[in-house]
Amino acid sequence: VHTLAGVLVMFGIIANQGAGRVLNVRPLLFLGRLSFPIYLFHFPLLCSLGCGLFLALREVTSYSGSTIIVAIIYAATVLMTGLLLTRVDEAWGAWLTRMTDSLLMPKARIAPVR
């Protein structure tokens, strides 16, 4: 049921030009580029940095204070990790495109004029 709903939503967005224009704005495109790196690293960061920081802060501050501090630091770290990995992904994609283009479409070699 969830898969079918996802397919129908995607089809509706593709078929509806108005929805495509609304979703094709810079902030949403930026969020789309960040979504995969954030998806990959949010849980490991939560389990390592988030929990470790919470336990360390819990000894010196209140529960709610620890939670707020950890939430701010965790959100900033996840965002910075997403930005960094987006840059790495863009550089990797550009390099991969150049490599495949050079392998699939070698430049014509012109003999020197004498």
C-alpha positions as CSV (number, residue, x, y, z in Angstrom):
1,V,0.0,0.0,0.0
2,H,2.8,2.4,0.9
3,T,4.7,1.7,-2.3
4,L,1.6,2.2,-4.4
5,A,0.9,5.5,-2.6
6,G,4.5,6.6,-3.2
7,V,4.2,5.8,-6.9
8,L,0.9,7.6,-7.2
9,V,2.4,10.7,-5.5
10,M,5.4,10.7,-7.8
11,F,3.1,10.3,-10.9
12,G,0.9,13.1,-9.7
13,I,3.9,15.4,-9.3
14,I,5.4,14.5,-12.7
15,A,2.0,14.9,-14.4
16,N,1.1,18.2,-12.8
17,Q,3.3,21.1,-14.1
18,G,2.1,23.4,-11.3
19,A,3.3,21.1,-8.6
20,G,6.6,20.6,-10.4
21,R,7.1,24.4,-10.5
22,V,6.3,24.7,-6.8
23,L,8.7,21.9,-5.9
24,N,11.4,23.3,-8.2
25,V,12.3,26.3,-6.0
26,R,15.9,26.7,-4.7
27,P,15.3,26.0,-1.0
28,L,13.5,22.7,-1.8
29,L,16.2,21.7,-4.3
30,F,18.8,22.5,-1.7
31,L,16.9,20.3,0.9
32,G,16.7,17.6,-1.7
33,R,20.5,17.6,-2.2
34,L,21.0,17.5,1.6
35,S,18.4,14.7,2.3
36,F,20.5,11.7,1.4
37,P,23.7,12.6,3.3
38,I,21.5,13.5,6.3
39,Y,19.6,10.2,6.0
40,L,22.9,8.3,5.9
41,F,24.5,9.9,8.9
42,H,21.8,11.1,11.3
43,F,21.4,7.9,13.1
44,P,25.1,7.1,13.6
45,L,25.7,10.7,14.8
46,L,22.7,10.4,17.2
47,C,23.9,7.1,18.7
48,S,27.5,8.3,19.1
49,L,27.7,12.1,19.4
50,G,24.2,12.7,20.7
51,C,24.2,10.0,23.4
52,G,27.8,10.6,24.5
53,L,27.2,14.3,24.8
54,F,24.0,13.9,26.6
55,L,25.5,11.5,29.2
56,A,28.5,13.9,29.7
57,L,26.2,17.0,30.1
58,R,23.7,15.2,32.3
59,E,26.3,15.1,35.1
60,V,26.7,18.9,35.1
61,T,23.2,20.2,34.0
62,S,19.6,19.4,34.2
63,Y,17.8,16.9,32.0
64,S,16.0,19.6,30.0
65,G,19.2,21.7,29.7
66,S,21.2,18.7,28.5
67,T,18.5,17.9,26.0
68,I,18.4,21.4,24.5
69,I,22.2,21.7,24.3
70,V,22.5,18.2,22.6
71,A,19.6,19.0,20.2
72,I,21.3,22.2,19.1
73,I,24.8,20.7,18.7
74,Y,23.4,17.5,17.1
75,A,21.3,19.5,14.6
76,A,24.3,21.7,13.7
77,T,26.5,18.7,13.3
78,V,24.1,16.8,11.1
79,L,23.6,19.9,8.9
80,M,27.4,20.5,8.6
81,T,27.9,16.8,7.8
82,G,25.2,17.0,5.1
83,L,26.7,20.1,3.6
84,L,30.2,18.5,3.5
85,L,29.0,15.3,2.0
86,T,26.9,17.1,-0.5
87,R,30.1,18.8,-1.7
88,V,32.0,15.5,-1.8
89,D,29.1,14.0,-3.8
90,E,29.1,16.9,-6.3
91,A,32.9,16.6,-6.8
92,W,32.7,12.8,-7.1
93,G,29.8,13.1,-9.6
94,A,31.7,15.7,-11.7
95,W,34.9,13.5,-11.7
96,L,32.9,10.4,-12.6
97,T,31.2,12.3,-15.5
98,R,34.5,13.4,-16.8
99,M,36.0,9.9,-16.6
100,T,33.1,8.2,-18.3
101,D,32.9,10.9,-21.0
102,S,36.6,10.5,-21.7
103,L,36.2,6.7,-21.9
104,L,33.1,6.7,-24.0
105,M,33.8,9.7,-26.2
106,P,37.5,9.9,-26.7
107,K,38.6,13.2,-28.4
108,A,39.5,13.0,-32.0
109,R,43.2,13.1,-32.5
110,I,44.3,15.5,-35.2
111,A,47.6,14.9,-36.9
112,P,50.0,17.9,-36.6
113,V,50.3,20.0,-39.8
114,R,53.8,19.9,-41.4
